Amino acid sequence: MFGILKKLFPDRRADWRHSVSDPVIGELVLSSDGDWWEGSITVDGTSVQFQLGGDHEPSLALISHAHDIIREFAVFSRTVSEFLDSEAAAQAASPDEIRQLTVESVCLFWPDRPNDGMLYLKGPDEYRIWRCDYIDRKPQGLGFDD
């Protein structure tokens, strides 16, 4: 039965590259659900995960954007910190926690929108998942799930 289903609905990702070596990020591995490629790198003492979209392999435009972030990591970090300071001042509920957030992962999923994505942030509460949109290479719209 499953053989028939596999013939009727073949896995579109079966011929995708499962691993790609990038000279800056290192190894990018296709995620278990096949929706993006994952890699991590330590930049200026900070470990950052990257999740990059693409068809058959990571999008070159998204890899280029990731390279820009890594190359200009001090500027990227400062931009995120300024955004978080602004959000902390605007949100009375948890300003101290917001000021402690750091970038955990950069998600650049959309090859047709290479300057947009999402940032996931880690903080002191391990059960709270902070994230913000990353539009036109600027963080905005901070929120969390817990």
Sequence and secondary structure as in RCSB ss.txt:
>XXXX:A:sequence
MFGILKKLFPDRRADWRHSVSDPVIGELVLSSDGDWWEGSITVDGTSVQFQLGGDHEPSLALISHAHDIIREFAV
FSRTVSEFLDSEAAAQAASPDEIRQLTVESVCLFWPDRPNDGMLYLKGPDEYRIWRCDYIDRKPQGLGFDD
>XXXX:A:secstr
 HHHHHHHS  TTTTS SEEEETTTEEEEE TTSS EEEEEEETTEEEEEEE  SSS  HHHHHHHHHHHHTHHH
HHHHHHHHHHHHHHH SSSHHHHHT EEEEEEE  TTSTT EEEEEE S TT EEEEEEETTEEEEEEEE 
